Amino acid sequence: MEFDDTPLTAGSFPLGQASKGYCGCIDRIAPCEDCPGLPAQEIERRLIELGFVEGAEVTILHEGLFGRDPIAVRLNGATVALRRREAMAILTR
Protein backbone atom coordinates (compact mmCIF):
# COMPACT_ATOMS: atom_id res chain seq x y z
CA MET A 1 0.00 0.00 0.00
CA GLU A 2 1.47 3.36 -0.99
CA PHE A 3 0.67 6.88 0.09
CA ASP A 4 -1.00 8.88 -2.67
CA ASP A 5 0.32 12.44 -2.54
CA THR A 6 -1.13 13.71 -5.81
CA PRO A 7 -3.13 16.94 -5.52
CA LEU A 8 -6.92 17.06 -5.35
CA THR A 9 -8.62 16.49 -8.67
CA ALA A 10 -11.19 18.96 -9.90
CA GLY A 11 -14.48 18.44 -8.10
CA SER A 12 -13.11 16.20 -5.34
CA PHE A 13 -13.05 17.18 -1.68
CA PRO A 14 -12.59 15.46 1.69
CA LEU A 15 -15.59 13.60 3.10
CA GLY A 16 -14.75 15.17 6.46
CA GLN A 17 -15.86 18.57 5.12
CA ALA A 18 -19.29 17.35 3.99
CA SER A 19 -22.51 17.82 5.97
CA LYS A 20 -25.34 15.47 6.89
CA GLY A 21 -27.21 14.32 3.79
CA TYR A 22 -24.20 14.48 1.47
CA CYS A 23 -24.11 11.70 -1.15
CA GLY A 24 -21.06 11.06 -3.28
CA CYS A 25 -18.61 8.61 -4.69
CA ILE A 26 -15.12 7.88 -3.37
CA ASP A 27 -12.41 9.21 -5.65
CA ARG A 28 -9.42 7.96 -3.62
CA ILE A 29 -7.87 7.69 -0.17
CA ALA A 30 -5.20 10.31 0.54
CA PRO A 31 -4.25 10.52 4.25
CA CYS A 32 -2.26 13.50 5.48
CA GLU A 33 1.34 12.70 6.46
CA ASP A 34 1.47 15.61 8.95
CA CYS A 35 -1.85 14.98 10.70
CA PRO A 36 -1.85 13.93 14.36
CA GLY A 37 -2.87 10.40 15.31
CA LEU A 38 -2.13 7.23 13.40
CA PRO A 39 0.46 7.10 10.61
CA ALA A 40 -0.93 7.78 7.12
CA GLN A 41 -0.36 4.19 5.94
CA GLU A 42 -2.30 2.80 8.93
CA ILE A 43 -5.26 5.12 8.31
CA GLU A 44 -5.29 4.16 4.64
CA ARG A 45 -5.16 0.43 5.47
CA ARG A 46 -8.00 0.67 8.00
CA LEU A 47 -10.25 2.68 5.66
CA ILE A 48 -9.71 0.22 2.81
CA GLU A 49 -10.48 -2.71 5.14
CA LEU A 50 -13.77 -1.01 6.07
CA GLY A 51 -14.71 -0.78 2.37
CA PHE A 52 -13.73 2.80 1.56
CA VAL A 53 -12.47 2.00 -1.93
CA GLU A 54 -12.50 3.93 -5.19
CA GLY A 55 -15.96 4.05 -6.73
CA ALA A 56 -17.89 3.17 -3.55
CA GLU A 57 -20.97 5.29 -2.87
CA VAL A 58 -21.10 7.13 0.48
CA THR A 59 -23.85 9.05 2.27
CA ILE A 60 -23.50 10.95 5.54
CA LEU A 61 -26.42 9.83 7.71
CA HIS A 62 -25.69 11.51 11.04
CA GLU A 63 -23.35 13.98 12.73
CA GLY A 64 -22.42 14.04 16.41
CA LEU A 65 -23.85 16.79 18.58
CA PHE A 66 -20.55 18.29 19.72
CA GLY A 67 -18.32 19.51 16.92
CA ARG A 68 -20.28 17.42 14.39
CA ASP A 69 -18.04 14.49 15.33
CA PRO A 70 -18.22 11.53 14.79
CA ILE A 71 -20.16 11.01 11.58
CA ALA A 72 -22.23 7.98 10.54
CA VAL A 73 -21.66 7.04 6.92
CA ARG A 74 -23.64 4.63 4.72
CA LEU A 75 -21.14 2.72 2.61
CA ASN A 76 -22.46 0.14 0.13
CA GLY A 77 -25.32 -0.86 2.44
CA ALA A 78 -23.33 -0.82 5.71
CA THR A 79 -23.25 1.95 8.32
CA VAL A 80 -19.82 3.00 9.60
CA ALA A 81 -18.89 5.62 12.21
CA LEU A 82 -15.81 7.75 11.56
CA ARG A 83 -14.05 10.65 13.17
CA ARG A 84 -13.94 13.71 10.95
CA ARG A 85 -10.14 13.70 10.99
CA GLU A 86 -10.20 10.18 9.52
CA ALA A 87 -12.88 11.17 7.00
CA MET A 88 -10.57 13.97 5.78
CA ALA A 89 -8.45 11.23 4.15
CA ILE A 90 -11.40 10.12 1.97
CA LEU A 91 -11.64 12.22 -1.18
CA THR A 92 -15.08 12.18 -2.80
CA ARG A 93 -16.70 13.59 -5.91
BALOBA-1460 file (C-alpha; in Angstrom, 3 decimals):
// residues 93
<rec num="1" residu="m" x="0.000" y="0.000" z="0.000"/>
<rec num="2" residu="e" x="1.473" y="3.357" z="-0.990"/>
<rec num="3" residu="f" x="0.673" y="6.883" z="0.086"/>
<rec num="4" residu="d" x="-0.997" y="8.879" z="-2.671"/>
<rec num="5" residu="d" x="0.318" y="12.439" z="-2.536"/>
<rec num="6" residu="t" x="-1.132" y="13.713" z="-5.811"/>
<rec num="7" residu="p" x="-3.135" y="16.936" z="-5.519"/>
<rec num="8" residu="l" x="-6.919" y="17.060" z="-5.355"/>
<rec num="9" residu="t" x="-8.615" y="16.490" z="-8.667"/>
<rec num="10" residu="a" x="-11.192" y="18.964" z="-9.903"/>
<rec num="11" residu="g" x="-14.476" y="18.444" z="-8.101"/>
<rec num="12" residu="s" x="-13.113" y="16.203" z="-5.335"/>
<rec num="13" residu="f" x="-13.054" y="17.180" z="-1.678"/>
<rec num="14" residu="p" x="-12.593" y="15.455" z="1.692"/>
<rec num="15" residu="l" x="-15.587" y="13.595" z="3.097"/>
<rec num="16" residu="g" x="-14.748" y="15.169" z="6.455"/>
<rec num="17" residu="q" x="-15.864" y="18.568" z="5.116"/>
<rec num="18" residu="a" x="-19.289" y="17.352" z="3.986"/>
<rec num="19" residu="s" x="-22.505" y="17.817" z="5.973"/>
<rec num="20" residu="k" x="-25.339" y="15.474" z="6.887"/>
<rec num="21" residu="g" x="-27.210" y="14.317" z="3.785"/>
<rec num="22" residu="y" x="-24.198" y="14.477" z="1.465"/>
<rec num="23" residu="c" x="-24.115" y="11.700" z="-1.153"/>
<rec num="24" residu="g" x="-21.065" y="11.062" z="-3.276"/>
<rec num="25" residu="c" x="-18.607" y="8.605" z="-4.689"/>
<rec num="26" residu="i" x="-15.122" y="7.881" z="-3.372"/>
<rec num="27" residu="d" x="-12.406" y="9.213" z="-5.651"/>
<rec num="28" residu="r" x="-9.418" y="7.962" z="-3.624"/>
<rec num="29" residu="i" x="-7.874" y="7.687" z="-0.168"/>
<rec num="30" residu="a" x="-5.204" y="10.315" z="0.545"/>
<rec num="31" residu="p" x="-4.251" y="10.525" z="4.246"/>
<rec num="32" residu="c" x="-2.255" y="13.503" z="5.481"/>
<rec num="33" residu="e" x="1.341" y="12.695" z="6.459"/>
<rec num="34" residu="d" x="1.468" y="15.610" z="8.953"/>
<rec num="35" residu="c" x="-1.852" y="14.977" z="10.698"/>
<rec num="36" residu="p" x="-1.852" y="13.925" z="14.360"/>
<rec num="37" residu="g" x="-2.867" y="10.399" z="15.308"/>
<rec num="38" residu="l" x="-2.131" y="7.231" z="13.401"/>
<rec num="39" residu="p" x="0.463" y="7.096" z="10.610"/>
<rec num="40" residu="a" x="-0.931" y="7.776" z="7.124"/>
<rec num="41" residu="q" x="-0.361" y="4.185" z="5.938"/>
<rec num="42" residu="e" x="-2.295" y="2.796" z="8.928"/>
<rec num="43" residu="i" x="-5.257" y="5.124" z="8.309"/>
<rec num="44" residu="e" x="-5.290" y="4.161" z="4.635"/>
<rec num="45" residu="r" x="-5.157" y="0.431" z="5.468"/>
<rec num="46" residu="r" x="-8.000" y="0.669" z="7.998"/>
<rec num="47" residu="l" x="-10.247" y="2.681" z="5.663"/>
<rec num="48" residu="i" x="-9.714" y="0.222" z="2.810"/>
<rec num="49" residu="e" x="-10.482" y="-2.710" z="5.144"/>
<rec num="50" residu="l" x="-13.774" y="-1.007" z="6.074"/>
<rec num="51" residu="g" x="-14.706" y="-0.781" z="2.371"/>
<rec num="52" residu="f" x="-13.731" y="2.801" z="1.557"/>
<rec num="53" residu="v" x="-12.474" y="2.004" z="-1.934"/>
<rec num="54" residu="e" x="-12.497" y="3.933" z="-5.192"/>
<rec num="55" residu="g" x="-15.960" y="4.052" z="-6.731"/>
<rec num="56" residu="a" x="-17.893" y="3.169" z="-3.552"/>
<rec num="57" residu="e" x="-20.968" y="5.295" z="-2.870"/>
<rec num="58" residu="v" x="-21.100" y="7.128" z="0.482"/>
<rec num="59" residu="t" x="-23.846" y="9.047" z="2.270"/>
<rec num="60" residu="i" x="-23.502" y="10.950" z="5.537"/>
<rec num="61" residu="l" x="-26.416" y="9.834" z="7.714"/>
<rec num="62" residu="h" x="-25.691" y="11.506" z="11.038"/>
<rec num="63" residu="e" x="-23.353" y="13.981" z="12.733"/>
<rec num="64" residu="g" x="-22.423" y="14.037" z="16.408"/>
<rec num="65" residu="l" x="-23.845" y="16.794" z="18.582"/>
<rec num="66" residu="f" x="-20.554" y="18.293" z="19.720"/>
<rec num="67" residu="g" x="-18.318" y="19.509" z="16.924"/>
<rec num="68" residu="r" x="-20.281" y="17.416" z="14.390"/>
<rec num="69" residu="d" x="-18.040" y="14.492" z="15.332"/>
<rec num="70" residu="p" x="-18.220" y="11.529" z="14.785"/>
<rec num="71" residu="i" x="-20.164" y="11.009" z="11.575"/>
<rec num="72" residu="a" x="-22.227" y="7.982" z="10.543"/>
<rec num="73" residu="v" x="-21.663" y="7.044" z="6.916"/>
<rec num="74" residu="r" x="-23.643" y="4.630" z="4.724"/>
<rec num="75" residu="l" x="-21.143" y="2.717" z="2.605"/>
<rec num="76" residu="n" x="-22.464" y="0.144" z="0.131"/>
<rec num="77" residu="g" x="-25.321" y="-0.859" z="2.440"/>
<rec num="78" residu="a" x="-23.335" y="-0.820" z="5.705"/>
<rec num="79" residu="t" x="-23.246" y="1.951" z="8.322"/>
<rec num="80" residu="v" x="-19.817" y="2.995" z="9.595"/>
<rec num="81" residu="a" x="-18.893" y="5.616" z="12.212"/>
<rec num="82" residu="l" x="-15.811" y="7.748" z="11.555"/>
<rec num="83" residu="r" x="-14.055" y="10.651" z="13.174"/>
<rec num="84" residu="r" x="-13.944" y="13.708" z="10.954"/>
<rec num="85" residu="r" x="-10.135" y="13.701" z="10.993"/>
<rec num="86" residu="e" x="-10.203" y="10.176" z="9.518"/>
<rec num="87" residu="a" x="-12.876" y="11.175" z="6.999"/>
<rec num="88" residu="m" x="-10.570" y="13.967" z="5.785"/>
<rec num="89" residu="a" x="-8.449" y="11.226" z="4.155"/>
<rec num="90" residu="i" x="-11.401" y="10.121" z="1.969"/>
<rec num="91" residu="l" x="-11.644" y="12.219" z="-1.177"/>
<rec num="92" residu="t" x="-15.078" y="12.179" z="-2.803"/>
<rec num="93" residu="r" x="-16.698" y="13.586" z="-5.909"/>
